[in-house]
Amino acid sequence: MHDTVAVANTGSAAVVVVTEEFRSLAHTMAANAGRSGLRVLSLPYPLESRPEADVRSIANEFWPQLLAVLGAR
């Protein structure tokens, strides 16, 4: 998270990608670093206990959203 905030400080596009379980923590940490507007994309929770095929499916599903949040689409 701290590296992402540092990237945001340079004016580069930045998005934090977390699972839903950590969404509020990501917003809190960004706000504490003076970056309350840092974009956060939440993925379903949990990921680590899912089969690889499910995680790949989630990645494919959320990829367009990540590009949109970055402003690439």
JOBELJO-V8289 format. One line per field, one symbol per residue. ss: DSSP state (h for helix, s for strand, l for the rest). A space follows every 50 residues. Layout:
ss=???
This chain:
ss=lhhhhhhhhlllllssssshhhhhhhhhhhhhllllllssssslllllll lhhhhhhhhhhhhhhhhhhhlll
